[in-house]
Amino acid sequence: MNTLDSSRVADLLRSLHQEAEASDREHLETMTTAFNGPGGTEQMISDILADEQADYSTIYHRYADNFLAVSPDYGRFLYAMARARQATRMVEFGTSMGISTIYLAAALRDNGGGHLIGSEMEPTKVARARANLDAAGLADLVDIRTGDALETLQAIGGEVDLLLVDGAFSLYLPVLKLVEPWLKPGAVILGENAFEPEYQGYVRNAANGYVSFALPDESRGNAFTVKVS
């Protein structure tokens, strides 16, 4: 049995996903309405990016009580990618309540150990994420840093096998460039809701050393990228 399927972790994740679904239902309904409204996805993303560029910290403080969590299927995908990459050092931008962090940390445990650096702006979310990792028995593998990722991720201190970007859309490219010097050849970069045009253009430009494509569920804008040079 792997760590992800142990009763301790599986039961906790089941409970957290149920809580996240209830917490985020109204937000997801609003997003779905925006997707289907005039201008569709393009207009919605443009509006979000304009708001973030004005003040992304204030925008995301509005979601302090929301999980904004990955789905169970995407969580298992994160686990599988970290196992396949045999990752021992990972970085996560946008820890939130720690659901995605549990999937990644479970992979670290099953890979023989390692270190995950997370970054989260909201202190209340950091406290909840740490408590969830304690409950999962995975806290020893994770360092969650509180504050703006452009500051908290300046010191990585070693090569990185996998990067998950899942925070303020407008920071995806700045965060990638911050972590980029530490990315190993073959490192995986997973962009959840990677709608931001400059980020998409950067990782799809072979001159920057990446191969990238959208994952099948394009409505969430999930991107899979590999550092090839």
N, C-alpha and C positions, 0 to 999 in steps of 0.2 A: 504493500500500500504506500502511495506517495503522501507527502504532507498535505497536499490540497484536498485529498479525499479522506483524511483522518477525520474522525467524528468531531474532534475539537474544532478544527478549522472549517469543515463543511457545514456544521451546524451554525457556527457563528456567521459565516458568509450568507447562509440561507436567511437568517434573521436580519442581517444588515441589508440585504437586497430588498426584503419585504419592507423594511423601514424606509429605505431610499425611495422605493416606488411610491409609497404614501406621501413622503415629504416632497417629492419632485413632481407629483402628478399635475398640479396646476401650472407649474413652470413648463412642463413638456407640452401640455395642451396649448399654452400660449405660443410656444415655438412652432408647433405643428400648424397653428392658424396662420402664423407669419410665413411659414414655408409655402402655404397654399394661397396666400393673399396676393394682392397686386404687386407685381415685380418678383414674386417668389423668393427663392433662396438668395439670389443675387442682391435684391433690395434689402432683405433682412440682414445679410452679412455686412453690407455697406453701412447700414444704420448702427449695427453693433460696433463696428470698427471706429466709426465716427465718435460714438459715445466713449469708447475706451481711450481713444487718442486724446480726448479732452481730460479724462481722469479715470484711469482703469482701476485704481484702488477703491475709489468710491463706488464705481459700478459693481465690483465684485463683493463689496461689503454688503450689498443688498441681498446676496445669496449666502449669507453667513449661516443660515439655518437649513440650507439645501445641501443635499449630498452631491448632486451633479455627478452621479457615479457612472462607471462603466457598467455595461450589461453583464450578466453571468457568462454569456458566450464570449464576449470580448475579454472578460477577465481570464477565462480559460485559454484564450488565444495568447494573452500576455504571458501566462505561465508556460505554455508550450513553446513560445518563441524564446523565452529566457532559458528553458531547458535545452532547446535545440542549439542555441548559441553557446551553451555551457557557460553562461554569464556568471561572473563573480563580482563585478562592479557595475552598478547601474545608477542612473540619475532619473528622478521623476520630478517634473515641473507640474505642480497642481495636485498636491496630495489629498486635499479635501478631508473627508472623514476616514480615509485610509483603506477603502475597499480595494482599489487597484493595487495599493501597496502590499496588501496581504497576499494577493496573487503572485506578485513579483518576489516577495520575501519567501514565500513557500518554495518557489523555484530555486532561490538561493540556497535554502536549506537542503533541497534535494540534489543540488549541484555540489554539495560538500561544504557550503559556507560562502561567505562573502560580505559585501557591504552595499547598501542602498542609501543614497543621499536623496532626500525629498525636500521640496520647498513648498511652503504654504503661507499665504498672506494673513489669513485669519487665525488669531491665537486660539479662539474657541475650537476651531476645526483641528488645529494641531493637538490640543489636549484630547479631543475625542479620538483622533487617529492613533495617538500613543496608547490610549486605553484599549482600543481595539487590537492593536498589535500585541499588547500585553496579554489580552484574553486569548489571542491566537498562539501565544508562545513564540513569537517571532521578533519581539522588540530588540533583541540583541543584535539583529542584523541590519537595523535601520537607524539612520540619523535624520530626523525631520528638522529642518531649519525654518524658523519663523521669520517672515518678512518678505520683501520684494525679491523675486528670484534674480533680478539683475544685480543684486547685492549678495544674496545668500549663496549663489552658485559661482561666485568669482573664484573661490578656492575649492578645486575638485581634488587635487592632490594625487592623482593617479589615473591610469588608463581606464576607459569606459567601454563596456561591451554592449550596453543597451541604454537608450534614452527614450523616455516617454514624455511627450509634451501634451499637456491636457489642462491648460489654465487659460488666462486671458489671451484671446486670439491674436491680438496685436503684438504680443511678446514672443510668439512662436519663433520667428526668425532671429530676434536678438538673443533668445535663450539658446537656440541651436548654435549660433556663432560663438557664444560664450563657452559652451561645452565642446565645441568642435575641435580645438587643439588636443583634447584628451581622448577623442574617439579613435579606437583601434581600427585598422583596416578590417572590414567585415562587420563592424558594429552596426546594430539595428537601431533605427530611429522610427518610433511609432507615434504618429500624429493623430490624436483623437480630435475630431471636429476640425481638421486642418484646412479650413476654408480660406485663410488669409492669402490673397493673391501673390504677394511677394515671397512668402514662405513656399508656396507651391512652385513658383517660378525658379526659386533658388535650388530646391532639391531635385527638380526635373532637368536642370541644366547640367549636362555631363561634365562640363568644364569645372564644376565645383566638386567633382569627385563622388557623385552619388548616382545611384539608380533608384528610381521612385515610381510608384504607381498607386492608384486609388484601390482600396479594398472594395469588394462587391457591394457593400451596403453604402452606396454613395450618398444617401440622404443624410448620413452622419459625417460625411467628408473624411472618413478615416484613411490615412495615407501610410503606406509601408515603404520605408526607405532604407537602403543599405549604403554604408560608406565603403566605396570600392577602391579609393586611392587617396 
